[in-house]
Amino acid sequence: MIKIRKSAERGYFDYGWLQTRHTFAFGEYRDPDYMGFRKLRVINEDFVAAGQGFGTHPHRDMEILTYVLEGAVAHKDSMGNGSVIKPGDVQRMTAGTGVTHSESNPSLTETLRLLQIWILPDQNGLEPGYEQKNFPRKEKLNRLCLVASCHSKNGVVKIHQNVELFISVLEQGKTIEHTLDKGRHAWIQVASGSIKINNVSLNQGDGAAISEEKLLTITAMSPSEILFFDLV
């Protein structure tokens, strides 16, 4: 079963400095039909104007992943981390018992476009933590590249939940496959381009919840980038 979440149906807000689309209920956006999927709680696509950003604010008991599609993020947090997150980087922040952080667009000319992802942790009260790793395009080209997992294996970012996140950059006409083990589910988010998954069409900004499927066949109808979550 594949249930499509169309891009245009997502929650949308325009704050001037920020344009944002919410796949799931978030903040002012209420949607009882889309409160998350399995352990996946938030996928926000944010467009942040040049020189603008999110001031210092708190989080707790959440695994937060940031993936930049265009531009860069300047990050600072109460753990003492200060970094710039660029396309190809995957950042994980374990909020745990509580952290504060800020995120801003350091460019004075370019808009920042990013995906912010929240995953419910396997337990509350974790020690706050931070990780950031780069995954070059060649590692993601025409394959599902594992970038985050509950196991810190093969240099991937560790998340405290039984979830695996893959990213793929697909050339037009290329096909990849993934087998879901029994009891596993998937969410696919199209960051750019257009694809077919088991002959179901998805375009940029679309997502899909996938259950009771075993073999997933993904074909790029145009040059595309996708995020693929394998979840319990």
LINJO-V94857 format. One record per residue. N is the residue number from 0. RES is the residue in one letter. OMEGA is omega in degrees with one decimal (* if undefined). BURIAL is + if it has 16 or more other ideal C-beta (glycine too) atoms within 10 Angstrom, else -. Layout:
n=N res=RES omega=OMEGA burial=BURIAL
n=N res=RES omega=OMEGA burial=BURIAL
//
This chain:
n=0 res=M omega=179.2 burial=-
n=1 res=I omega=-179.5 burial=+
n=2 res=K omega=-174.0 burial=-
n=3 res=I omega=171.0 burial=+
n=4 res=R omega=-175.2 burial=+
n=5 res=K omega=-178.1 burial=-
n=6 res=S omega=-175.3 burial=+
n=7 res=A omega=-179.4 burial=-
n=8 res=E omega=179.5 burial=+
n=9 res=R omega=173.2 burial=+
n=10 res=G omega=-177.6 burial=+
n=11 res=Y omega=176.3 burial=-
n=12 res=F omega=176.3 burial=-
n=13 res=D omega=-179.2 burial=-
n=14 res=Y omega=-176.5 burial=-
n=15 res=G omega=178.6 burial=-
n=16 res=W omega=-176.9 burial=-
n=17 res=L omega=167.1 burial=+
n=18 res=Q omega=-172.6 burial=+
n=19 res=T omega=175.2 burial=+
n=20 res=R omega=-175.9 burial=+
n=21 res=H omega=175.8 burial=+
n=22 res=T omega=-179.2 burial=+
n=23 res=F omega=177.5 burial=+
n=24 res=A omega=-175.9 burial=+
n=25 res=F omega=176.2 burial=+
n=26 res=G omega=-178.9 burial=-
n=27 res=E omega=-176.8 burial=-
n=28 res=Y omega=179.9 burial=+
n=29 res=R omega=177.7 burial=-
n=30 res=D omega=-176.7 burial=-
n=31 res=P omega=178.9 burial=-
n=32 res=D omega=-178.8 burial=-
n=33 res=Y omega=177.5 burial=+
n=34 res=M omega=-175.3 burial=-
n=35 res=G omega=176.7 burial=+
n=36 res=F omega=-175.2 burial=+
n=37 res=R omega=179.9 burial=+
n=38 res=K omega=179.3 burial=+
n=39 res=L omega=-172.7 burial=+
n=40 res=R omega=-175.3 burial=+
n=41 res=V omega=162.0 burial=+
n=42 res=I omega=177.7 burial=+
n=43 res=N omega=172.7 burial=+
n=44 res=E omega=-174.0 burial=+
n=45 res=D omega=172.2 burial=+
n=46 res=F omega=-174.2 burial=+
n=47 res=V omega=-178.0 burial=+
n=48 res=A omega=179.8 burial=+
n=49 res=A omega=175.8 burial=-
n=50 res=G omega=-177.4 burial=-
n=51 res=Q omega=178.3 burial=-
n=52 res=G omega=179.5 burial=+
n=53 res=F omega=177.3 burial=+
n=54 res=G omega=-177.3 burial=-
n=55 res=T omega=-177.4 burial=-
n=56 res=H omega=-174.0 burial=-
n=57 res=P omega=170.0 burial=-
n=58 res=H omega=170.9 burial=+
n=59 res=R omega=174.9 burial=-
n=60 res=D omega=176.7 burial=-
n=61 res=M omega=170.6 burial=+
n=62 res=E omega=-173.8 burial=+
n=63 res=I omega=178.7 burial=+
n=64 res=L omega=176.3 burial=+
n=65 res=T omega=178.1 burial=+
n=66 res=Y omega=-176.1 burial=+
n=67 res=V omega=178.1 burial=+
n=68 res=L omega=178.3 burial=-
n=69 res=E omega=178.3 burial=-
n=70 res=G omega=-178.0 burial=+
n=71 res=A omega=176.7 burial=+
n=72 res=V omega=169.9 burial=+
n=73 res=A omega=-173.8 burial=+
n=74 res=H omega=170.9 burial=+
n=75 res=K omega=-179.4 burial=-
n=76 res=D omega=-176.6 burial=+
n=77 res=S omega=174.7 burial=-
n=78 res=M omega=179.7 burial=-
n=79 res=G omega=179.6 burial=-
n=80 res=N omega=171.8 burial=+
n=81 res=G omega=-174.6 burial=-
n=82 res=S omega=171.5 burial=-
n=83 res=V omega=-178.2 burial=-
n=84 res=I omega=-175.7 burial=+
n=85 res=K omega=176.4 burial=-
n=86 res=P omega=-175.9 burial=-
n=87 res=G omega=177.4 burial=+
n=88 res=D omega=169.3 burial=+
n=89 res=V omega=179.0 burial=+
n=90 res=Q omega=175.0 burial=+
n=91 res=R omega=174.4 burial=+
n=92 res=M omega=173.5 burial=+
n=93 res=T omega=-176.5 burial=+
n=94 res=A omega=173.3 burial=+
n=95 res=G omega=-176.5 burial=+
n=96 res=T omega=174.1 burial=-
n=97 res=G omega=173.7 burial=-
n=98 res=V omega=166.4 burial=+
n=99 res=T omega=177.5 burial=+
n=100 res=H omega=174.3 burial=+
n=101 res=S omega=178.2 burial=+
n=102 res=E omega=-178.0 burial=+
n=103 res=S omega=175.7 burial=+
n=104 res=N omega=-175.6 burial=+
n=105 res=P omega=-178.8 burial=-
n=106 res=S omega=176.3 burial=+
n=107 res=L omega=-176.2 burial=-
n=108 res=T omega=-171.6 burial=-
n=109 res=E omega=173.8 burial=-
n=110 res=T omega=175.8 burial=-
n=111 res=L omega=174.7 burial=+
n=112 res=R omega=-178.2 burial=+
n=113 res=L omega=169.5 burial=+
n=114 res=L omega=172.9 burial=+
n=115 res=Q omega=-171.3 burial=+
n=116 res=I omega=174.9 burial=+
n=117 res=W omega=177.2 burial=+
n=118 res=I omega=178.1 burial=+
n=119 res=L omega=-178.5 burial=+
n=120 res=P omega=-179.7 burial=+
n=121 res=D omega=173.7 burial=-
n=122 res=Q omega=176.0 burial=-
n=123 res=N omega=175.4 burial=-
n=124 res=G omega=177.6 burial=-
n=125 res=L omega=173.4 burial=+
n=126 res=E omega=178.8 burial=-
n=127 res=P omega=-178.5 burial=+
n=128 res=G omega=-174.7 burial=+
n=129 res=Y omega=176.9 burial=+
n=130 res=E omega=177.8 burial=+
n=131 res=Q omega=-179.5 burial=+
n=132 res=K omega=-179.4 burial=-
n=133 res=N omega=177.6 burial=-
n=134 res=F omega=-176.4 burial=+
n=135 res=P omega=-177.9 burial=-
n=136 res=R omega=-176.2 burial=-
n=137 res=K omega=179.1 burial=-
n=138 res=E omega=-178.0 burial=-
n=139 res=K omega=-171.8 burial=+
n=140 res=L omega=175.6 burial=-
n=141 res=N omega=174.9 burial=-
n=142 res=R omega=173.8 burial=-
n=143 res=L omega=-178.6 burial=+
n=144 res=C omega=177.7 burial=+
n=145 res=L omega=-178.5 burial=+
n=146 res=V omega=-179.7 burial=+
n=147 res=A omega=-175.3 burial=+
n=148 res=S omega=174.2 burial=+
n=149 res=C omega=175.8 burial=-
n=150 res=H omega=179.4 burial=-
n=151 res=S omega=-177.3 burial=-
n=152 res=K omega=175.4 burial=-
n=153 res=N omega=174.8 burial=-
n=154 res=G omega=179.4 burial=-
n=155 res=V omega=176.8 burial=+
n=156 res=V omega=-179.2 burial=+
n=157 res=K omega=173.4 burial=+
n=158 res=I omega=-175.1 burial=+
n=159 res=H omega=176.8 burial=+
n=160 res=Q omega=-178.7 burial=+
n=161 res=N omega=-178.0 burial=-
n=162 res=V omega=172.0 burial=+
n=163 res=E omega=176.8 burial=+
n=164 res=L omega=175.9 burial=+
n=165 res=F omega=172.8 burial=+
n=166 res=I omega=179.4 burial=+
n=167 res=S omega=170.5 burial=+
n=168 res=V omega=-172.1 burial=+
n=169 res=L omega=171.0 burial=+
n=170 res=E omega=-178.1 burial=-
n=171 res=Q omega=178.1 burial=-
n=172 res=G omega=-179.2 burial=-
n=173 res=K omega=-178.5 burial=+
n=174 res=T omega=173.5 burial=-
n=175 res=I omega=-179.4 burial=+
n=176 res=E omega=175.8 burial=-
n=177 res=H omega=178.1 burial=+
n=178 res=T omega=176.3 burial=-
n=179 res=L omega=176.3 burial=+
n=180 res=D omega=-179.6 burial=-
n=181 res=K omega=179.8 burial=-
n=182 res=G omega=179.1 burial=-
n=183 res=R omega=179.5 burial=+
n=184 res=H omega=179.7 burial=+
n=185 res=A omega=167.6 burial=+
n=186 res=W omega=176.7 burial=+
n=187 res=I omega=179.4 burial=+
n=188 res=Q omega=-178.7 burial=+
n=189 res=V omega=-179.8 burial=+
n=190 res=A omega=177.4 burial=+
n=191 res=S omega=176.7 burial=+
n=192 res=G omega=-179.9 burial=+
n=193 res=S omega=-176.7 burial=+
n=194 res=I omega=164.4 burial=+
n=195 res=K omega=173.5 burial=-
n=196 res=I omega=-172.8 burial=+
n=197 res=N omega=177.1 burial=-
n=198 res=N omega=172.4 burial=-
n=199 res=V omega=-174.4 burial=-
n=200 res=S omega=175.2 burial=-
n=201 res=L omega=179.4 burial=+
n=202 res=N omega=-178.1 burial=+
n=203 res=Q omega=179.9 burial=+
n=204 res=G omega=177.6 burial=+
n=205 res=D omega=171.6 burial=+
n=206 res=G omega=178.1 burial=+
n=207 res=A omega=173.2 burial=+
n=208 res=A omega=-172.7 burial=+
n=209 res=I omega=177.7 burial=+
n=210 res=S omega=176.4 burial=-
n=211 res=E omega=172.3 burial=-
n=212 res=E omega=179.5 burial=+
n=213 res=K omega=-178.4 burial=-
n=214 res=L omega=177.9 burial=-
n=215 res=L omega=179.4 burial=+
n=216 res=T omega=-174.9 burial=-
n=217 res=I omega=179.5 burial=+
n=218 res=T omega=179.2 burial=+
n=219 res=A omega=176.0 burial=+
n=220 res=M omega=173.4 burial=-
n=221 res=S omega=176.5 burial=-
n=222 res=P omega=-169.0 burial=-
n=223 res=S omega=169.2 burial=+
n=224 res=E omega=-176.2 burial=+
n=225 res=I omega=168.6 burial=+
n=226 res=L omega=-174.2 burial=+
n=227 res=F omega=-179.9 burial=+
n=228 res=F omega=173.7 burial=+
n=229 res=D omega=-167.9 burial=+
n=230 res=L omega=170.2 burial=+
n=231 res=V omega=* burial=-
//
